[in-house]
Amino acid sequence: LGKLRVPENEAIGISRIYLGKLIGNKITNLKILYTPDTLDNNVWEAHPAFSPDGKYLFFASNRSKGIGGVDIWYKVNQNGEWSNPINCGKVINTECDELSPFVSPDAKNLYFSSMGHESVGGFDIFNAKVQFNDNLTFSEMKNIRFPMNTTFDELFPSCLGDCDSVLFYSSNQFSLPQKSNEALSDLNMFVKERITVKTIEKGTLSQPKDIEIKVEEPLVEYKPDFSVPEPVFASVSQTFSLTGKVVNLETQLPVFNATITAKNPETNEIEMQTQTDENGNYSISLLKGADIEVVIQAENLFYDSFKLRVEKNDTTSTIERKVELPVILTLRINFPYDEYKEPYPFTLDSNGNETKTTWQNEINNLADNLLKAINKIDKIILVGNTDDMGGVEYNRVLGQRRVEFVVNELVKRNVPKKILFARSAGKLEPLKKRKDEVTETYQKRLRRVTMEKILK
């Protein structure tokens, strides 16, 4: 297209989109993208991406009148002038952040990253069908799932041809500790290629024809071998291996004899189970084509869990996952405003995003963890925390009621009440707000119950 999009600043911070002409190795005619509406100093615009024909320009922005947080917007080039920004709507955008749009070269799909929708954790890559017509429409939005998406951040999807075959993206899954409060840091480039395995059906090999062979003296008897070799039938394995290492989150030392349990998330039935070796390593074989919840437990630490699914026709043979078990557990059961008895169905992750784990399952995992080491535990200290809305006394009472809700649920699951010591911090022990974090997301992260094991 002969155009280069250059953000004025870094991806994080106040930025604007510029257009220019690339001639050789020089940029000329550099100018800010024309915006008919007024932008104040707090508006962030970045991650520009053209449609293949150059008529549509998609970008990410936290401008007003969006769905929430940072949304994906687009402009239309009409006779050389760009239209006002148009929000991509609720099929694409959520109350959480959406970033890094990319239109596939065939102009059929919009790829982007989101902390909302059904996220595995952090930013996940999604795609949606797009129709470029008078009224731009999106449909069939879906998470591209494992092994691309992980509990870390996956961003900036792109491809050169068929995105279903080869997809480039960035992720911090190998470099960002889960305890870090820094977002979008230490990104590495990844590429995922879909491998197609072709099978040979019996009976398709052609049979050899008779061949007449003439030789010069001396005559040597020659018997050509026309036997047809047995065809090799390629198939996709119906299992895959989940491997990795379990470490203490604070010390990064390996955890010996941690239990790794693979369960059916619907029935809670155990499918497979194993333990880590003296170096904290584990390996477990799992079936493809089913949703799996993996729970990792250790006696002296708390637990971690995640869900995954590998489709039957996926050629993935191994998924590697490092697990960091916390010394202090943060439980985010999501309650409606001013409520302490009826939580929302699903828990929140460390970024304030809704997970696929029900609060009942989370309490089940916590109770299992405590009961495994019940003879070694002197007491469990639970602290209820609220968001920063409302007065100090109001939040102290609300935090106490919510932490007592957790205590009562643990007692129902046979955890002795005498070892459970609950208090409320209310709004007085807040977390540090992240750079450019949306207030609503920050408040979700504040609503939590922390737990610490005191061993005998």
N, C-alpha and C positions, 0 to 999 in steps of 0.2 A: 504493500500500500504506500510505501515511501514515507511513512509516518513513524515517529518515535514518541512514546509516551514517557515523560520524565517527571517523577514526583519532585516537588520542591524540597522536601525534607525526607527523613527516614519514614519507614512504614508506620512506626509508632510516634505519634506527635501530631502537630498541626501541619498539614500538607495540602498542596494543590496539584491539579493535573495540568500539564503543559503539552502542547502539540508543536511539532517541528518537522522540517524536511531533512531527511538523511541523504546527503549527496556525498558519495565516496565515504570517507571516514569523518565527515564534518556535519554538524547539525546547524541548519540555518532557519531563519524565520521563526525563531522560538517565541511562543506567546502562550499566555495562560488560556486554558479552555474557557470559552465564552459562557458565562452563566447569567441568564436574564434575571434570576432571583438574587437577592442580596445574601452574601455569606459573611457571618461575623467571624471573629478571630478564633472561636472555639470549634468551628466546624472542620471536620477532617474528611478529606477526599483522597483516595488512593486506589491502587490495584486496577488500573484501566485495562480493558480488553475489548477489542473490536470484534464484531461479527465478520465472517469471511469476506463479505462484500463491502465492508467498511461503512455501512449505513448506520449501524447501531454501535453505540459505545456503552459498555457495562462498566460499573465501578462500585467501590464500597465507600459508604459515607455515614456519618452519624448526624447528618442534617435533620432538622425538625420535620415533623409530620410523617415520620416513618413508623414502622411497626414497633420498634424498640431497639435500643443499643445501636450498633452499626448494621445497616441494611445494604442489600444489593439494589442499585438503581441503574437506570439506563437513559440515554439520550438518543434521539433520532436525527440524522442529518437530512434536513429538508431544504433542497435547493441551495446547498452550501452553508446553511445556518443550522446550528444545533438547537434542538427543542429544549424546553424546561426539563429538569430531571423528573423521571417517572419511577415510582417505586415498583419493584417486581411483584409485590403483593404477598399474601400469606402462604401461598404454595412454596415460595422460596424463603421468605423472611420470618423470623420468630422474634420474641421479646429478648432473646439472647443475640449474640453477635454473628453476622455472616460476613465472610471476607473472600478475597481472591477468586473472582469469577473467571471463567474461561469457556469460550464457545468452541465446540468441536469443529474441525475442518469441514465436516459435511453439513454443518449448520443445523443439526438435529438435536443436540444436547447442550445444556448449560451445566457445567461443572462448577462447584463452589465449595467453600468450607464453612461449617457452622458449629456453634456450641449448643444449638437448640435441636429441634426435631428429636429423633431417637438416636442420640449420640452414644457411642461406645464409651467416650470420655474425652474431655478436652475438645479441640476442634477435630471434627471428622469431615471427610470428603463425601459430598452428595452429588447426584446428578438428576436432572429433570429434563423431560422432553420439552422442546421449545418449537413453537410455530411462529415464523416471521410473517405477519400479515398486518392489516390495518390496526388490529388490536392484538398486540403481542400476547400470546397465551403460553402457560406452562402446565405440565401435567406429569403424572407418573414419577413424582419425586421419590428418590430412594437413597438409602445409605449403601455405599459400595462395599461395606462390611470388611471383615477380616479376609486375608491377612494384611490388606492395605491399612485399614483403620485400626488404631490401638487406643489404649487409655491415655496416650500422650496426644500431642498436637500434630495433625496432618493438614498441610496447606499447599496452596499454589499448584493445583493440578494442571497438567497440560499434555498435549501429544502432538505428533507431527502428521498423523494420518488417522488410523483407526484407534480410537481411545480404548476400545474394548480389548485390543490386542497388546498395546504398549502404552503405559501411562507413566508419566513423570510427575513427581511431587516432592515436597519437602516435609521432614518430620524431625522432632527432637527426641524420638523414642530411645536413642542410644546415648544421649548426652545430658538430658535434663533430669536431675533427681526429682522424685515425686514430692519431696518435702519442700521444693523450691516454690517461692511466691512469684518468681519472675515468669512472665508469659512470653511466648513466641521467641524464645532465645535458643541459641545453639542448634539451629536448624541444619540438617544435612540433606543432600539430594538423594532420592531413591528412584528406582525404576522397577515397575512390575510388568512382566511379560507373560501373556497367556500362552501356554504351550498346548497345541492341538495334537493329540495322539490318534493316528489313523490305524484302523484295524484291517487285516487281510482276511477275507472270507474264504473258506474252503471251496475248492473247485474253480477258482478264478485264474489259476496258473495255466498257461497254454501248454499242451502236450508237445514234445519234440517230434519232429518229422524224421523219417528214415534218411540217413546220410550215407552215400556211397563213397568209400575211401580207397584211393589208389596210391600205392607206395612203390618205390623203386627197390630193386634187389639190393642187399639181401632181404628177403621177405621176413618180416617180423609180425607175428600175429598180434593184432590190435583190436581190442574190444572197447569201443567208446562207452562211457557210462552216461546213459540218458535218464537215470533215475531222478525223479523230481523231489527235491528236499522238502521235508515237512515244513509248511509255512509257520512262521512265528506270529502268534496272535498277541498284539499289544493290548493292554487293558489298564484302566485307571484304578489304582488301589482304593479300596473302600475304607481304609483307615489312614490316620496321620499321627505323627508323634508330636506331643507337646513337651518341650524340653526347656531347661533353664536352670537358674540358680536362685536360691532363697537366702537373703541376707537380712541382718538387723538394720533397720532404716537409719538409726543414729550412728552406729559404729561401722556399718558396711561389712561386718564380719559374717562369715557363712553360718547358717543355722542348721545344725545336725538334727536329724530325726524329726523334721517338720513333716506334717501329714498333708499330702495333696489329694483332694477328693474331687472326683468328677461326678456331678449329679444331674439328674433330669430336673430342670427348673420348675416344671409343672407339677410333677409328682413327688419331688424331693428324694427320689430313690437313687441310691448310690450305683453308678455305672462302673467306675474303676477307682482304685486307690493305691497310693504308693507313698514312700518316705524318702527324704533327702539323705544323701550319704554324708560322710564326714567333711566333705568340701562344700556342702550345701547344694549339690547338683541333684536334679531329678529328671526323670523321663517317664512319660505315660502314653500309652497307645489309646486313641479315641476313634470312634466311628464318625464318618462323614455323613452329612445330610440331616443332622439333628442339632437342636439348640443344646448347649452344654453350659452348666455353671460350674466353675472351678473354684474351690475354697481351699485356702492354704492356712493351716493352723500350727501354732507352736506353743508349748506349755508356758514358757516364761514371757512370751510376747502376745500381742493380739493377732488378729487374722487379716487376711486380704482375700478378695474375691473378684472374679470377673466372668463375663459370659463370652462365648464365642460359638461360631458355626462355620464349618467348611462344607460347601456343597459337594454332592456326590461326583459331579463331573469335573471338579477342581483338581488339578494335578499337584497341588501343594502336598508335600510329603512330611515337612517338618515346620513347626512354628516354635520360635524361641521366645521365651518370656522370663525376664528377670523379675523377681518378686521381693519387695522390701517390706518386712513386717514391722509395724510401729510399736514403740514402747508405750505411747499414749494414743488411744483410739479416739477419733472424732466421728461421732454418729450424727448423721443429718437426717432425722425424721422430719418431714416437711408438714407443718401445721398451717391451717388457714389463720388469718389475722385473729388474735385474741382467743384462739382455740387451744385446748390442751388435752382433749379426750378423743377427738376424731381426726387423725392425721390424713393427709392426702395419701393415695394408694402407694406411691413410689418414693423412694428415698432420693436425696440429692448427692452429687459427687462433690469433690473438693473445690470445683469451680462454680458450684451453685446450680448445676444442670440436673434435670430430672434423669434418673437412671431407669433401667428396666427391672430393678430389684425392688420387690415389695418390702414395706417396713417389717412385715411379719417374718419374711425370710431373713432380713438383716438381724432381727432379734434372735431368730433361731440360730444363726451362725455365731452370734455373740454368746448365747447361752452354751452352745457346744464347746466353744473355746474356753469358757470359764470352768465348765464341769470337767474338762479333760485334766485340768491342773488344780482341782478344788482342794486337794490335800496340801498343796504348796502355797495357797493364797491366804494371807492374813486378812486383807480387806481390799475392797474395790472402792475407789473414790470417784464419784460421779459429780460433774459440775454442769448445771444448766445455764446456757447463754442465750440471750435474745438479741434482736436487732436494736438499732439506736433510736427507734421511734418511741415516743411516750416518756413518762417520768421514770425516775430511778426506782421508787417504791413499786410502781405498777409493774415494771419489768422484773424486779426481784421476785414478786409473787408469781408472775407468769413463768419465769424460769424455773422456780421451785416446783410448780405444778407439772411442767413438762418433764423435768428430770424424775419426778416421782412416777410419772406415767411409764418411763423406761424401767424403773425399779420394779413396779408392779408386774410388768410384762415378763421380766426376768424371773421373778418369784413364781409366776405361773408355769415357767419352764424348769422348775426345780432348783433354781439357784438360791441358796440359803439367804434369807433376808438379813441375817445377822452380819454378813460380810459386806453388805451394800451400804455405803455412807454417801448420802446425797446432800448437795448444797446448791444454792443459786448464786451466780455471779451477775445475773441480769444483763444490763448493758455496760457494766463497769470493766469488763475484760475483753474489749473488742480486738478483732484482727486488724492488721494493717491493710488499708485499702490499696489495691494495685493501681498502677499507672493506667489512666484512661478507662478504669473499670466503671461500668454502668452502675448507678446507685442501687437499682433493683437487684442486680446480681450480687453486689456487695452485701446487701441486707440478707439475702438468702444464705450466704456463707456464714454470716454472723449467728444465725439460728442453729445452734448445735448443742450436743451434749458430749463432753469429753470424759474419758475414763482412764484411770491409771491403776495398774495392779501393784499392790504392796505385798511382797512375798514374805513368807515366814523366815 
